[in-house]
């Protein structure tokens, strides 16, 4: 079995632990600046529509999608036939299909519904099989060029769980792969548990470079998706990390050394409400039994879901899920709003736009040539054999 080395950044732990509960027993100090008070100078405006032309072998939804700017190609994993479909970025037509083998010399296993992929170019594609914890590098024919076991679920230790998705992608920089992680088991202390994992494909070594922020040590936040951070790369090739229940965005270099942090809040979110005040609440319950109250709490409390960097416009986008009230959830009203915070390259908030989840599907989203492409569920349902995206472009107010 490959060796895995865990190295923590002491400086980051000291900095991040200082951003927690204040004397007023709040889980994070509230600041109106860069939250409610900001330079409202940009908005995202609809600039057109873009359609992917499907054939009969692929449906209108996918759990994994990735865009290559170098080849102007959009790649979608089709679970129906276990293949990657590559679409031309200009006309939306299928340019090639890469069948993915289950077994054999080029077998990648069953990718299922929770695995993820990244396309750097048509000759360099990465598949992360979430079911077995293995990363594969393949070419345009599906031939495996490299593979590595990133985490071993057979190990009884509480190892990190890389859990990337289209909204929360992993990134590849040379031989280094950067994964957002979720928790494996409930803990009493998350200050040393990996939130971002860096894997070196050359050395076959893993390094935890960012841990969970201090609010996670102060309460029990409920469902696992409240423990799913996201990351992106921004100016100077630094890493920007966003946590679901933390207004602060943390900036690190690729070694995990602390660079800076910035408070950036949604005007629709103020204080985060934990499910239970006691971080060790999990010790008093049977976690194998579904908790209906916890489910309702999760669906009725808002969180940050993603952070993306638009290199063309030098802008960051922080995506928030603005959840309905508990009363609405009890009445089975699950529709929520999606807010996009717009920030400049220094994380100054310059705008915020809102979209209804009844129309927009942010699980299928990508950046292309300075525009944000978001799937329109309502339009796609009306047009057979097409996936329709609305193109959003930053515009000065």
Secondary structure, 3 states (H helix, E strand, C coil): CCCCCCCCCHHHHHHHHCCCCCCCCCCCCCCCECCCECCCCEEEEEEEEEEEECCCCCCCCCCCEEEECCCCEEEEEECCCCEEEEEECCCCCEEEEEECECCCCCECCCCCCCCEEEEEECCEEEEEECCCCEEEEECCCCCEEEEEECCCCCCCCCCCEECCCCCCCCEEECCEEEEEEECCCCCCCCCCCEEEEEEECCCCEEEEEEECCHHHHCCECCCHHHHCCEEEECHHHCEEEECCCCCEEEEECCCCCEEEEEECCCCCCCCCCCCECCCCHHHHCCCCCCCHHHHHHHHCCCEEEEEEEECCCCEEEEEEEECCCHHHHHCCCCCCEEEEEEEECCCCEEEEEEEECCCEEEEEEEEECCEEEEEEHHHHHHCCCEEEEEEEEEEEC
